[in-house]
Amino acid sequence: MRVEYRVLGPLEVLLDGAPVAVPAGRGRVLLATLLLRANEFVSVDELVERVWDGQPPAPDRAHKTLQTVVLRLRQSLGAANCVRTSSRGYSAAVGPGRLDLAVFRRLAAEGEYRAALELWRGPVLGNVTSESLHREDVPPLVEEQVVALERRIDIDLAGATDVLVPELRSLVRQHPWRETFWAQLMLALHRADRQAEALAVYQEVRGHLADELGVDPGQRLNEAHEQVLRGDVPTSPVVPRQLPLTHSQFVGREQELARLTEMLHARRDEPVLIAAINGIGGVGKTSLAVHWAHQVAYRFPDGQIYVNLRGFDSRAEPVRPLVAITNVLLALGVSFAHLRSDEALTAHYRSVLASRRVLLLLDNARNADQVRPLLPGSASNLVLVTSRNQLRGLVAREGARPIALDVLDERGGLDLLISRIGAERVAAERGAAARLVVHCAGLPLALSIVAARAAYDDSLTSLADELAGERLDALDVDDSTGVRAVFSWSLRSLSEDAAWLFVLLGLHPGPDFGAAAAASLAGLPLPRTRRLLAELVAGSLLDTGADGRFALHDLVRDFAAERAAELPAEPRAEALRRMFDHYLHTAHASWRLLQFNSAPIVTEPPAPAVLLEPVADADAAWARFGAEYRVLLSAVERAGELRADDFAWKTMFTLHDYLSRQGHIHDAVAGHRLGLAAAERLGDFNAQSLMHRRIASAQISLNEFDTAEVHLLKAIRCAQPGGDLLAEAHLRRGLAFSYAKQDRFAEALDVLAEIHPRMADHQDSYEVGRHLAALGRAHHDVGDGIRALELCQRAAEKFAETEFNGQDAGPAGNQEALGDIYLGLGRHAEAVESYERAVLVWRQMRAVTDVADCLIMLGAALIEAGEPGRARECLTEALAVAERARDRENYQDEIQRARDLLASVDRSS
């Protein structure tokens, strides 16, 4: 039997696709009111006020008369009845996917606006007669529909826009005060090469607003007007949707869910609404937060962001606020590389959120100090925080609304068991089921594990008897709840191999892992490991996500770690070595695909039974780093504790390029410092030099040039005792690059000139090419064009002697330098040829923004060479690429230069 309820149009109830008669009048108003707040209890007084449209019967008859209306409604609905009674009032109990309004909101929150809008069948509740309902409840729903329509059109503007023009002309007639539709109409006309009409629309709405309301156009209209005037291509913002999956069988917590919803409805222009959910480990804080966040996600169309602060992770340090801020900005597609201080980064973060409506879920916070820097200042945002601590400082100073989450009572625990194993089994052994709730102390985590076992066991009584006899280790406060007894009991129910794998997973640093890593850890074949992982998932000891990766709840991981610590030293050490080798060799293979002419740093074979999945190409290498960089960082921390120093520094060395290009600079600095400490413990000067080099590179990205210079000089000193000339040359290029970024051109030249006599005749042609290219650029920067040309031409010859694979910036940078030199010397045709060669290499490397930069240089050269047609093509492509760049804000100068050059082409033609 499938029941569906529809409110986005005439009120309808369908039972297996057939309509169910809903009584007209008060019964229809009652059902509509409950469905608009599905799964929330509505008080009797409020229902009386709504059902009688503000004119209820005498107080002594109102409640009894409402009961009569409820009874008649239930009788009419029959098997489709959803009305539930409680001491708090009435509610409509509606399952997932059964109410069109809930489906609409879910689809809209996921960005599926077209599918969401297709659910609307006409005026909301058009067949329900209620003045107060249509005055108070319907307008907010219409607003949600209009916002979804605006978002859908924003997406459609990236495609063919001529088909949007008729729709938008109709919409501006229906919603004459909705400036977004007017702005979208302007952009649609602009994209359809109808600029004059677009500008006429602006003048029309501007006069309309002035005459009728006496106001000027708002920000959205003015931005659209400027885009039309500049000839810009509109871009769609990045909208992150990071909420974890909510459990399909989430039950209970009605009071807490209702309180959260009341907080959201009751907000009165607060600086920011903060809800702080606290409770002991395993009580379901994250599940509650995620479940409710999905329910209200539609209210935050600019994104929902999830950050695990790891405040109680025994295997890793809590996430630092600046790292969390960085990750949020990356999720929003916002550039921050130009910021020079932590204070500027935090201020930028708040400014970005101030212009957006974002839901921020901060999970597993350690304390208020960890959360406070992450709080936005805008009333348009919502922050959900979960923590084992009460976060009283956040409540006192920032006005956070606390919600204390207690263990489930008997009714709640039984509801959870019913949702997992069915009402019939629970009813048949209700006493045993109640005992299970007691033995699990009402902890949802423990009950979920018991329910997983019960799904494959015939008797709840036998399970309750087993659990009652389980010895309880009294190690910490959580032990008194019985959760450890459940873990231990569940572990003994596993197959021997699954139990062995579970214990070994206690050695893994988290936060998640793939099947190949688990296979390496256990020294088992991959197919066998997959079966064992499935057994752990079935037992609720392991979670799996949509990406196929696995994770342990922090309490479960602590329990596994305690059991792993009891293993004999030798098998524990062997498992750790297999895990470290798996990650190091996989990271090294990925790094090698993204390099050219770099010697391998991992030459020894992996330990026996280590599984190494092949990495096919550069794209696969980036994807692998993207999936596992968090794991690698955690593994480096773990390796530092265990003094696995070779793993620590080599892993950080291979991870650097991904972290730096993706903007995880603070993570890179912290990880490289661990790698440097490991190299120093080893007494390995080469490793120390490489780590100093990596730290310096990260510091340059943060514009911390003084610190970067200190590390580069230390790296040079570490490289010199070993006589590694190529390493010293590389470091000097880095130092020169840092000086050049500070306009210290003479010093940059001196640094490179000092090593030139030793590098000029080196046998490695490619490295000589790198050196000559940098030296040539340095001569160009100080105005010595002739010497610069000689050096860069020799660099090109050296590069040509190697079989270049297209994965290094050296040749492209040298060709750009040659283009600049030729352009300065007035040799325009040769400048064009050099820039064209550079563009080819940048395209091979998939270096999008470098392509844009070089196309702008090429466009300028083509203008000088008297080829305006080709110049316009290059500059138009450059502008489009730069506008679409993830860190667009960092390329405003380039974008403006491209526009200026295009304008000069248009003027000359």
N, C-alpha and C positions, 0 to 999 in steps of 0.2 A: 504494500500500500504506500502510495506517495501522495502527500498533501502539499499543495502550493498555495501561497497567499500573495495577492497582488494589490498594491496600493498606488502604483505609479500609473494612474488612470482610474477607471471605475474600480471600486472595491470588488474583488473577486476571490473566491475560494475554489480550488480545483482538487478533486479526489480522483487520482489515477487518470487525470486529464479531463474528467467530466465536471461541469460546474455544480457547485453545491449552493442551494438557495440560502441567502443570508437575509434575515428579516429586515424589512425597511424600518425607518424611524430610529428609535433609541437603540435597538440592538445593533444596527449598523454603525451608529456613532460610537457605541461601546467597543465593538471589535476594531474599528479604525483607530481609535485612541490607543488601544492596547498594542496593535501592530506597529504603530509609529514608534513605540518604545518597547519593541519586542524583547522578551527575556528580562525586563525590568518590572518591578512591582510598582503599581500606581495606586496611591492611597484611595480609600473609599470616598473621602470628602472631595478629592479632585475629580474623581469619576462622576460623582453626583453633579458637580458644577458643570462638567462638560456635557454629560448626557442630556441634562435638562437645559442646556444653553444659557446658563446663568440665572435661571428661574426654577430652582429645585422645589420639590414639594416640601411640606412642613418637616422640620428636623426629625420629629418623632416617627415619620413615615418614610423618610428618604432612603435610609439604609435598607429597610425591608423591601421597598419598591425596587431598589437596585438589584437586590438578590433575585427578584422575579425576572428582571430583564436578563440577568446572567443565566438563569435557568432556561428561559426560552431560547436564548442564543445557543446554549450548549445542545439543547434538543434539536434545534435546526441544523447545527453543524454535524451532529452525529459522530461518525468515526473521524471526521476532520476537526473535532473540537480541540482547541489549543488553550482554552482558558483555565488558569490555575488559581487556586485560592490560597491565601496566606494570612497570617495575623496582620501583615503589613498592607494588605489590599489584594489586588488581582494582577495577573500578568498573562501575557500570551507566550507560551513556551513553543518556540519555533526553532527547528534544527537548522544546521548549516545548509545553505543553498535553497531553502524553502520559501524565503521572503524576497520578493524582487527588490525591495529597497536595500536590504542587506547585501544582495548580490551587486546591485548598482554601486554601492559604496566600496565594496571590495575591488571591483573592476576599476573604478576611478582611482583608488589608492594605488593600484598596480600600474596605472598609466594606460589602461585599456579603455580609453574614453569612448571610442566609437561603439564598442560592444556594450558599454554601460548605457549609453544614450539610446540604444536600440530597445532597451527595456521599457522605455516610456511609451504608453499607449494613448495618452490624451491628458486632459486636465486631471491633476491629482485628486483622487476621491471625488470624481465628478458626480457620482450617484449617491453621495452622502450629504444629507442636509444638516448643516451645523454652522451657524454663523461664527461661533467662537473657534471652531476647528479650522475653518478656512481663513480666519483672521490671524490666528496665533501659530498654528502648526504647519499649514501649507506653504506660506511664503518662504520659510527657510529651506524647504525642500526644492522649491522652484529656484532659489538662489544656488543650491547645489547643482541643479541641472544646468543652469546658465554658466556657472564656473566650469563645469565639465565640457560644455560646448566651446567655451573660450579656449580651454586647453587643447581640445581636439583640433580646433582651427589653427592654433599655434603650431602644432605638429604638421598639419596639412600645408602650411605656408612654405615648408621646405620642398614641396613638390610642385606640380602644375597648379598655378593659382588662378588661371582664367575661369576655371569652373567654380571657384569660390566667390567670385564677384557677385553673381545673382543672389546667392545665399546670404552674403553679408549685406547687400542692399536691403534685403527683406528684414534682416535682423536689426539694422539700425532704425528701421521704421517701427519695429515692434518694441525696441528698447532704446528710445532716443537719447536717454541719459547715460547709456552704458558706453563709456569712452573706449573701452577695449575693442568693441566691435567696430567703432569708427576707425581706430588705429589699424586694426586688421584689414579693413577695407582699403585703407591707404596703401598698406604693404602689398596686398594682393594685386592692386592696380599697378603699383610700382614694379613688382616682379613680372607682370604681364606686359612690360614696356609701355605703360600708359601713365607716364609720370605727370603729364598735365592734368589728367583726371584725378590723380592722387592728390595733387596740390589743391585742386578745386574742392575736393572732399574736406580737406583741412580747413579751408576758408569757410565752407558751409557750416561745419560743426562749431568752428570758433565763433561765428556770428550767432549761431543757435544758442550756444551757452551764454554768450554775452547778453543777448536780447531777453532770454527767458529767465536766466538765473543770475545774471550779473557776475559771472565768474570767468576766469581764463581757463584754457585747456590744461589738463593735468599732465603728470609726468609721462604716462604711456603715450598720449597723443603727441606731446612735444618730441619724445624720442623717435616716434615714427616719422614725424615731419623732418627731423634732422637726417634720418636715414635716407629718406627720399631725396632731400637736397644734396646729400653727399654721394648718393648712388650706392649706399651700403647694401650688402646682402644680409637679411636678418638671420639670426642663429637661434636655435632652441637651447634653453638652459639645461644643464645636467640635473636630473631629478633622481637622487639615490633612493632606493627602496630596499633597505638592508634588514628589515625586521626578520628574525628567525621564524621558521614555521611554527604556527600554533598547533597544539595537540588537537586532533579532530574530535577527541572524546573528553575535552576539558569539561569538568563538572564542578558544581559548588562555587563557593566564594561570592555568592550573590550580594551579600552586604558590602563586601569590599569593592566589588565591581560597581555597585550602585553609588557608593561614596565617591569613587573616582569620577564617575559620570556627573554626580552632583557638583563636584569641585569644578569641572569643566564648564558646566552650565552657569555656575554662580560667579564666575570670575568677573571682576569689574575693573577692567583696564589695569590689572596688576602689572608691575614691571615684567614679570614672567611667572607663569604658573609652574610650580615645582611640587611634585608628589614624591614623597620619600617612603618607600615600602621597606619595612625592616622585619626581621624574624630570623630564627635559627637556621642553620644550614639544612637543606632538604625539605623546608616547609613549603616551597613552591612560589617563592618571590618572583623568580624570573618567569615562570609559567604564567602567573597572574599578570605581570607587567606586559608580557608579549601578547597574551590573549586580549587584554583591554586595548593595547596599542593598535592591534589590527582593527578593533571595532571603531576606533576614532580616527584612523589614519586618513580617511577622506577629508577631514578638517584641515589637513596639513599637506596641501598639494605640491609644495616645493620640496618635499622629501621626508623620509623617515630614516633616521640614522641610528645604528646600533653600535655601541662601544662597550666592549668587555674590559673593565678597568682592572680586573684580576687582583682585587684587593685582598683576597683570602686564598690565593693560589700558593700552596706551600712549595711549588717548584720554580717559581719565578717572582721577580720583584713586581709590585704594583705598577701599572702603566703610569708614566709621568704625565702630568697635565699637558705639557707642551707637545708631547708625542700624540696624545689624543686630539689636541687642537689641529695638529698637522693632518691627521687622518680624516677629520671632519672636513677640512678645507679641500683635501684631495677628493673626497666623496662628492663634494659639491662642484668639482671641476674648476676650482678657483686657484689662481696662481699666488704664490707668496714668496717666490725666490728673491724678489727685489727688496724684501724687508730686512733691516739690518740689526734688529734687536728682538729679544723675547717679548718686550713690552709692545713693540710695534706689531708683532705677530698676533698677540692676544687682542690688541685693539682692532686689527684687521678682521679677526675672527668675529668679533662682536658686530662690526660694521656690516659684514657679509650677512650675518643672521638677522640683522635689523630689517633688511629689505626682503626677507623671506618668511614663509610660514612653514616651520619645520618642527617635527617631533623628534626629540633627542632622548634615546633610552640609554642611560648610563648604568650598566649592570655591574654588580659586585664591587661597589665602592668601598674603599677602606675606611675613609673618614671624610669629614666636611672639607678639609684642606685639599683633598684630591679632587673634589667636585667643584669647589668654588670658582676656580679659574675657567671652568667650562660653561659657566652659566651665561647665557645671552642676556641682553638687556631689553629685549623687545617683547611687548605684550602679545605679539603674534606667534610666539614660540611656546612649546610645552616641553618640560624636562621631566622625565620619569627616572627616578633613582632607586636602585635596590641595594640593600646592604644588610649584613648581619648586625651592624651597629645601629643605634637609634639616630645618629646624625643630628644631635640636639643643637649643635652650633648652626647647622643649616636651617633648622626650624627657627631658632632665635633671631638670627641675623638676616637671613634671606627670605623668611616667611614661608618656608617649605611646609606643605601639608603632610603631617605624618600619618602613615597607615601601618599599624602593628599587625602582622600576620601571625596568627596562632595556628597550632596544629588543628587538624580536622576533628570535629566531634564525631560521635558514633554515626549520626545521620549522614554527615558529609563523607566519612570514610566508607560507609556502605554505598553511597551514591557513586563513589569512585569505583568500587568493585563492580557494581552493577554495570557501569559504563564499559568495563573491560571484559567481564565474563558473563554478563546477562542477568536479568532480574530473576529468572526462574531458578538458577543455581543458588543465588543468594537467598531467595525466599525458602528454598528447600533446606538450607542449612544456615538459617539466620543466626543462630547462636554461635556457630563456629565462625561465621563471617565477622560477627561482632568481636569475638576473641582475637581474630587477626588484626582488626583495627586497634585493639588495645595493645597487642604485642608489637605493633608497628608505631605505637604512641601517636597515631594520627598523622604521621609524616607522609605526605604524598609520594615522596621519592621511595620510601620503604614499601608503601602499599602498591606502587606500580610494579616493583620487583616481585612482590608476592602475587599480584594479579597475573603477571607473566607466567609464573610457575603454575598457578591455578588453572590457567588455560589448557594445560596439558596433564592435569591431575584430576582424578575422578572425585576426590573427597576433600572438601574444605576442612573437615574435622581432622583428618590425618595431617594436613598442613599445619593447622593450629596446634596440634599436639607436638609436632616436630619443633615448631618455632618456640613453644613454651619451654622446651627442654634445652634450648640453646644457651650456652654460657655467655654471659655478658662481660666483656673486658671493660673495666672502669678506667679509661685513659683520659677522657676529657668530658666536657659538658655534654657533647652530643651523644656520648655513650649512654647516658641516662634515658635517652629517648628510645632506645632499642634499635637504632638504625644499624649499628655494627653487628648486632645479632642477626639482622636480616641479611646483611652482606655475607657474613660468614656462612650462614645457613644456605643462602643461594649459591655460594661458591661451591659447596659440597654437592650441590645438585647437578653441576655441570659435568660434561665428559672430562676425562683426565686431561686431554690435550687442550680443551677450551679453558679449563682452570689454569693450566700452565701458561697459556697465552695471556690470560687476564692478569696473572701475577707479574709477568714480564712487562706488561703495559704500564705497570707502576714505575718502571725505569724511564718511560718516555716523558720528555719535558712538556709536551703539549704545545699549543692548545688543541691541535687536532693532528690527524695522521692519515696516510693512505694505506691501502692494503699491502703494497710492496714494502713499505717501511715496517709494518707489522710482521710480514714474512721474514724480513731480514733479522728483526729483533729476535724472533723465535727460532730462526734457522730452519724454517719449514718451506715446502713448495707453495707457490702462490695459490693454486686451486684449493689445497688443503687449508690454507690460512683463511681464504674467503669463507669456507664452510664454518670454520671456528668463529670468525667474526659474526657471521649470521646467527650462530648460536648465542653469542653474547648479546646481540641486538634483541633477539627474541626473549632473552631473559631480562631485558631492561637494564642490563649492566653497562650498556654501550649505546650511544646515540649515533645516528647517521643523518647526514644532511642531503639536500638535493644534489650537491656536487659529488656525492659518492665518498666523501671523507668521513672519518669517524672521530668521536670525542667522548671523553668521560666526564661526568659530573664531578665537580671538584672534591666532594666527599668520597665518591667512589674511587677517584684517583688517589686520594690520600690513603684509603684503605688498601688499594693495590700496592701503593708504595711501601706501606708498612710490611705487607707480606713479602714484597721483593727484597726488602732489607734483611729479611730472615733467610734468604737464599744463601747457600755456600758461596764463598768469595769467587771461586773459579768460574762456575756457570754464570754468575752475575756479571763478572768482568767480560766474559766472552760475549754475552748478549749485548752489553754496552758497546763493545768494540764493533760488533756487527751493525748496530744501529748507527753509530758514528760513521762507519765506513760507507754505509748506504747513502747517508746524506752528503758526505764529503765528495764521494765519487760522482754522484748524480749532479751536484752543484758544479763540480769541476768540469764535467762533460758539457753542461749547459754554458758555462763561462767560455769554454774553448770555442763554441760555435759563434760566440759574439766577439771574438778577437782575431787579430791577424799578427803573425810574427811575434807572438808572446810564447815564451817557453813554458811548458807545463810545470806546475808546482807540485802535482801529485803524480808520483812515478811508481810507487810501490803498489802491488795488487791488493784488492780488498780481501778481507778475511773470508775463509771458506763459508759457503752457504749464504753469502750476501747477495741479495737480488738487486740487479741494476737494470731498471727499465730504460730502453733506448730513447734518446732525445733526437728526433729526426732532423730538425733544422732550427734556424734562428727564431722563428715564430714559436716553435714548441719550447725552446729554451726560455723565452720570456714568459710563456704561460706557466712553465714549471716553477720559475722563480716567484711568479705571482701567487701561485697556490701555496708555496711552502716557505716564503721568506720569514713569516712569523715563527714557524717551527724552527728554522735555521737559527734565528736570533735566540730563541729559547734554548736550543741545543748548545749554542756557544756559551750561554750562561751556565748551563749544567756542566759543560766540559771544563769551564773555569773552576767550578767547585771540585771536580774530580781530578784536576790537573791533567786533563787530556789536552795538553797545550798545542800539540801539532795540529789537531783537529780545529781548535779554536781560531788560530791565526789564519790557517789556510781557508777555512770556510768564510771568514769575514773578507778575506782578499777576493774570493770569487764572487761574493755577494754584492760587492761595492757598486758595480755598474748599474745593477738593477735598482738598488736603493737610491742612488744619486739621480738617475734619470726619472724615477717615479716620484721623487720629492720627499722620500723618507730620510731626510738629512739628519734629524736628531737621532733616529734609530741608528743610522750609520755611524755617527760620532760615538755613541755609547758602545756599540758593538766593536768598533775599531779600537777603542781604549781597552776593552777586554782582550782583543787580539794582540795588542801591544804588550800588555802585561804577560800574556802567555809567551810571546817571543822573548821577552826579557828573562822570564824564568828558564827558558831553554838556553839562554846565552847565545842565541842565533842572531848574528848581526845582520845577515841578509833579511831575515824575517822582520827584524826590528825596523830596518830601512823601509821595507814594503808597507808596514803598518803605519809608520810616520807619514809615508807618502799618501796613504788612503785618508788618514785623518786630515792632512793638509788639504786634500782635494775637497773633502766635505766642508772644511772651514772656509775655503774660498767660495763655495756655493752659498754659505751663510754671510759672505762679505766680511768675515773675520780675518782680515789679511795679516794682521800682526801675529795672531796665533798660528795661522797657516805658515807664515815665514819661519817661525820657530821650529815647527815640525819638519819643514822642508830642509832646513839647515841641519837638523839632527839626522834626518834621513841620509843626507849627503855624507855626513861624518861616519854613519854606520856603514855606508856602501864603500867608502874609500879604503878601509883596512883590508877588505877582501879583494881589492883591485877590480871591482866590477864597474868597468868604464861605462857600459851601456846603461846600467842602473843610475850611475851618477849623471849621465847625459839626460836621461828621462827626468830626473829630479830637477836638474837645472832648467829644463824646458818648463816644468811646472812653476818654478820660482820666477822665471821670466814672464810667464803668462800672468802670474799674480801681480808683478810689477806693472805690466802693461795695462791691466784693468784699473790700476791706480794712476795711470798716466805717468808712470816713472819709466819713461822709454829709454833713457840713457842707462839706467841701472839694469834694465832687462837686457840691453845689448851687451853690457859688461859681463853679466853672468854667463851668457852663451859664448862670448868671445874667449873667455878664460879656458874653456874646454875644447875650443875649436882645433888647436894644433893636435890634440890627442885623438879627436874623432874623425878628422878629415880623411884619413887613410884606413879606417877600420874596415874589416873584411865583410861585415854585415851591411850590405848595400841598402837595405830598407831602413835600418836604424840611422845610417848616414844621411839618407834622404830626409828622415824626420828632423834630424839636427840641422841640416842645411835649410830646410823650409822654415824652421823657427828662426834661425839666424837671419835669413833673408827678410822675413816679416819684421824683425827687430830693426834692420837697416832701413826698411821702408818707413817705419814709424818715426825714425829720427831724420827722415828726409833725404837719405842717400839712395835714390832710385836706381842708379847704375849698378852699384854694388849689390843691391837687393835683387835686381834682375839676374845678375850673374849667379848668385847663390840659389835662387829659386829654380832657374833653368837646370842647374846641376842637380838639384833635388829631384826634379822631374825625371832626369836621366837615371838616377839611382832607383827611383820607384819602378821605372820601366824594366829594370833588370830582374824584378821579382814577379812571382805568379800571384798577384794580388787577388784576394777573394772577395773584395768589396765590403769588408767588415772593419774598416779602420778609417779614421778621419784624416790621416796624414796626407794622402794624395789629393783629397778634395780641398783641404785647407791650403795646400800649396798652390793648387790651380786658382783658388780665390785670390791668394796673395799675388800671383802673376797677373790676374785680371786687374787688381788694384794698381799694380806697378805700371802695366801697359796703359791703363787709362790715364794715370798721372803723366805719362810720357807722351800722350796724344796719339798712341798707336791703337786706334779704336778697334780695328778688325781683329787684331791679336787679343785684345781684351775680351771681345765677344767670344772668341774661340776658347779662351781659358775658362771663362765663366760657364760656357756650355759643358765643358769637360767636368767641371766641379759639380754641376747639377746632376750629371749622370751618376756620379759616385754617391752623392747624397741620396738619390732615389734608390740606388742599390741597398743602401744602409737603412732605408725606410725612416730617415731622419727628416720628418715632415717640416719642422720649423726651419731647419737648415736649408731645405729646398726653397722655402719662401724667401729667406734672406738672400740666397744666391740669385733667385729669379729677379729680385729687385735690383741687385747689382747688374745683372744681365740686361734688364730693361733700360737702366741708365746708360749702359754702354751702347746699346742699340740706338738709343736716341742720338747719342754723339756720333754714331756711325751712319746716321741718316736713314734708319730703317724704322719709322714710326709704327708701321703696321705690326711688325714682329714685336716691337717694344710693348705695344698695347696688349698683345696676347700674353706675353710674359708677366706684365704687371697685373693684368686681370687675374691670372692664375695665382700669382703671389698673394694678392689681396684676399682671394677666396680661401687659400690655404691658411693664411694668418688669422682670418676671422674665425675659422673653424678650430683653431688650435686650442688644446686643453688649457694652456696657460696664456690665453689671449691677452690678458692684462699686461703681460710682460713684453708684448710686442706692439705697444701703442706707437712707439717712435717709427718702427718699420711700416706699420699700417699707414701712418700719416705720410711717410715718405713715398709710399706706393701711390697714394691718392694724389700727392703733389705732382709726381712724375706723370701720372695719367692726365691730370689737368693740363700740364704743359704740352703733352702730346695733342690733346684736344684743341688747345689754343693754336698750336702751330698748323693744324690741319684745317 
